[in-house]
Amino acid sequence: MRRIAIANQKGGVGKTTTVANLGASLAHAGKAVLLIDLDPQANLTSYFGFDPDKVERTIYESLCAKVPLAEIVRPTPIPQLYLAPASLDLSAAELELVSALGRETILRDRLDELRQPFEFVLIDCPPSLGLLTINGLVASREVFIPVQTEFFAMKGVRRLLQTVETIRERLRPGLTITGVILTLADARMRLTRDVSEAVREHFKERVFNTVVRKNVRIAESPSYGQPVLAYSPDSAGAADYQALAQEVLAMAALE
């Protein structure tokens, strides 16, 4: 099971979109995939047509009430793709977990208990560096960072890099940033090219070759409760995420 946290402190970089569409593309390639919505905004949950206000059991109950993950995981309309949903209740988890014993490792413990044979777990971390994000990072072995190709691209990344280093030293030895994903790219803009070059210079070979382009079909698909591969399979957005999935599949899993 490859456990991958998708994280960036900066919002609006395509983090949830990447979790949903990379997960769907991996499932389309025949892999059993679990998505975990760890963001109190519950956008990933809404992405697949679930109403966060009506979902009976969510990741909140798993973190705060010790409900096993197996009892909250539900199938999405995409074969082989499953979701641990969130609700707005998750916003209270940060406070409720403060005094909990082993509060940083609760999600990891729940995943360790899970007996369903998932090959990939993708964790949608909130755009902050609080206890929920720490749980997502500690539960993972790898970190993917979506980076929007715009002026402030590296603004949220620097603190995330420091957090990953601290967690690697204190809580999760071996936690590694294995992928940086350039998102929302517009090849017509010089700024896109300049930022892409700067990101590749900083992260070297960890930047995926695939660049996720701005695409109206990607933007439309959540309103239909579908990832872009289901909503518009012939679109550039679907092609980009399928190409990204193939790169992820070609990567050697960390020992």
C-alpha positions, 0 to 999 in steps of 0.5 A: 500500500502506497500512502501518499499525502497531497499537501500544500499550505497555499490554497487554490493550487489544485490539491483536491482536484489532483487527489480526485483526478489522480485517484480516478486515473489510478483506479482506471489503470486497475489499481484499488485506491482509497481517497481520504478527505482530511480537509474540513471544507469537505470539497473532495467529498462533494467532488464525488457527489456526496453531501457532507451534511448528510454523510452519516459517518466520516473521517471525523468519527474515525479520528475522534470517536475511534470508529474503524476506517472500514466502517466509514469508507464507501465506494464512489461511482468510479470502479476500484475507487473508494472514499473516506468522506469528511464533513464540517464537523472535522473543523472541530477535530483540531481542538478535540485531538489536542489532549488525545494520547498519540494525537499525531498518529491516530490516522496512521493507526486507523490505516494500520487496522484497515484490512481492505487491500488498497494499493494506493491511499491518497490523503487530501490534506487541508491548506494549513499546517495544523494537527490534521495535516500532521496526521496526514503526513505521519500516516504517509510514506510519501508527499506530493506537492501540487504547485500552481504555476504563478508568482507566489508558487513557492510561498506555501511550499517553504513552510511545508518543507520545514514541517516535513523535515520536522516530522521526518526527524520526530514522528515519521522517519523516512517520510519523503517528498517524492513528487511535485506536480505543476498545476493550472499551467497556461503554456501561453504565459511567460510566467508559467514557463518561468515558474516551471523552470524555477520549480524544476531547478529547486526540486530537480528530478522530483518534479513530474514530467506531466504538467496539468494544464488549465482546462475548463472540463476539469473546472466543470467536473466537480459540479457534476459529481465526477472526476474529469476522466468520467465527465469528459474522457477526451479532454486535455484534463483527462489526458494530463491526469492519466499521464500523471498516473502512469508516471506515478505507477512507474515510480518505484515504491519506497521501502 
